[in-house]
């Protein structure tokens, strides 16, 4: 009998496939994106040390105040992308490896990446 995988199971398989190839280090951390229905989260991870270098999300109070509306749209994702880029620049990181988290590179994920690039992050 053929079983069908749920959307979550398919995304998890894509995540594992991507993570086998993409590794972050101190000079070039992995920029990991998680997208929910209401919020978007991003963190820069040094996989060799097992530490989070910087993080940003639409759940943070100062970012929510600057968004002025829904936290689950492209405008909010762009603000989060710019915020993570600024935080990484403060730590001396200028380049990252982008991990879209098994999501398609479109919509909010693409807006987050474009916002980070606008703020000077290279990937």
C-alpha positions, 0 to 999 in steps of 0.5 A, spaced: 500 500 500 502 506 498 502 511 503 502 519 502 506 523 506 504 529 509 506 536 508 510 537 514 513 530 513 515 532 506 518 539 509 522 535 514 525 530 508 527 536 505 530 539 511 535 533 512 537 533 505 539 540 505 543 540 512 547 534 509 550 539 505 550 546 508 554 547 514 556 553 518 562 555 521 564 561 525 566 566 519 560 564 515 554 561 519 548 558 517 542 562 516 536 558 518 529 560 517 523 557 520 516 560 518 510 559 521 503 561 519 503 568 524 511 569 525 518 568 521 524 566 525 531 566 523 538 565 527 545 564 525 548 558 527 555 556 528 554 548 526 562 546 528 561 550 535 554 548 536 552 555 538 547 560 535 551 567 533 544 571 532 537 571 532 531 575 530 523 574 529 517 577 529 515 575 536 520 581 539 517 587 541 521 592 538 521 589 531 513 588 532 513 595 533 516 597 527 512 592 523 505 596 524 501 590 522 501 583 521 507 579 523 506 574 517 507 577 511 513 579 506 514 586 510 515 583 516 520 578 513 524 584 510 524 587 517 527 581 520 532 580 515 534 587 516 535 586 523 539 579 523 543 582 518 545 588 523 546 584 528 551 579 525 554 586 522 555 588 530 558 581 531 563 582 525 560 577 520 559 579 513 557 572 509 552 567 511 550 560 508 542 561 507 538 555 509 531 556 507 529 550 512 525 546 507 521 551 505 520 554 497 524 560 496 519 565 495 514 569 498 516 571 506 523 566 505 525 570 499 523 577 502 527 575 508 533 574 504 532 580 500 532 584 506 538 581 509 542 582 502 539 590 502 542 591 509 549 588 507 549 581 508 552 576 503 550 569 501 
